[in-house]
Amino acid sequence: MSNCNKCKHYYVTWDKIAPHGCRAYGFKSKAMPNFVVKQNSGEECLSFKDKTNEKKKE
């Protein structure tokens, strides 16, 4: 399972009701986005991009 904290699309919102956001899928939620994607599609997140690899390339 992908870890949203390590994904470049993940962000923390200011919304107390939906503090987790995903730029790739364009939503905010109370749960981590990878759980929401799995629950709704039945598949693992296909948009995961490791942000640690992005920093190493620069």
Secondary structure as UniProt FT lines:
FT   HELIX           4..6
FT   TURN            8..9
FT   STRAND          10..12
FT   STRAND          20..22
FT   TURN            23..26
FT   STRAND          27..29
FT   HELIX           33..41
FT   HELIX           51..57
//
